[in-house]
Amino acid sequence: MDRILTHPILGDTPEGRLVNFTYDGQTLQGIEGEPIAAALRVAGVMTHRYTKKRHEPRGVFCAIGRCTDCVMVVNGKPNIRTCITPLEEGMDVRTQYGASAEKDY
């Protein structure tokens, strides 16, 4: 997939270096400083969480940090809005199940 070059809130994607991060235990690469959701999209990851009641998949919806569809567990902390959180070297990003840390991530 193509990389997102301009974000409506964060502006242009920084011309940073490639960094490694993990997604559900799998090593991926992204550009340091780009939104986590953008790096996941390039890797083909479109589901970020599953709803608590119906276990329905959710992904990026608004892409500006207003909704909670893109929340994931980042570095052990649930409910991180990945559409506005900058990617850093070594981040541990995991699919979120439910509304918070109900599951042992």
Secondary structure as the mmCIF struct_conf table of DSSP 4:
data_model
#
loop_
_struct_conf.conf_type_id
_struct_conf.id
_struct_conf.beg_label_comp_id
_struct_conf.beg_label_asym_id
_struct_conf.beg_label_seq_id
_struct_conf.end_label_comp_id
_struct_conf.end_label_asym_id
_struct_conf.end_label_seq_id
HELX_LH_PP_P HELX_LH_PP_P1 ASP A 2 ILE A 4
STRN STRN1 THR A 6 HIS A 7
TURN_TY1_P TURN_TY1_P1 PRO A 8 LEU A 10
STRN STRN2 GLY A 11 ASP A 12
HELX_LH_PP_P HELX_LH_PP_P2 THR A 13 PRO A 14
STRN STRN3 LEU A 18 TYR A 23
TURN_TY1_P TURN_TY1_P2 ASP A 24 GLY A 25
STRN STRN4 GLN A 26 ILE A 31
TURN_TY1_P TURN_TY1_P3 GLU A 32 GLY A 33
BEND BEND1 GLU A 34 GLU A 34
STRN STRN5 PRO A 35 PRO A 35
HELX_RH_AL_P HELX_RH_AL_P1 ILE A 36 VAL A 42
TURN_TY1_P TURN_TY1_P4 ALA A 43 GLY A 44
STRN STRN6 ARG A 49 TYR A 50
TURN_TY1_P TURN_TY1_P5 LYS A 52 ARG A 54
STRN STRN7 PRO A 57 ARG A 58
BEND BEND2 PHE A 61 THR A 68
TURN_TY1_P TURN_TY1_P6 ASP A 69 CYS A 70
STRN STRN8 VAL A 71 VAL A 74
TURN_TY1_P TURN_TY1_P7 ASN A 75 GLY A 76
STRN STRN9 LYS A 77 ARG A 81
TURN_TY1_P TURN_TY1_P8 THR A 82 ILE A 84
BEND BEND3 THR A 85 THR A 85
STRN STRN10 PRO A 86 PRO A 86
HELX_LH_PP_P HELX_LH_PP_P3 LEU A 87 LEU A 87
TURN_TY1_P TURN_TY1_P9 GLU A 89 GLY A 90
STRN STRN11 ASP A 92 ARG A 94
STRN STRN12 GLN A 96 TYR A 97
BEND BEND4 GLY A 98 SER A 100
TURN_TY1_P TURN_TY1_P10 ALA A 101 GLU A 102
BEND BEND5 LYS A 103 LYS A 103
#
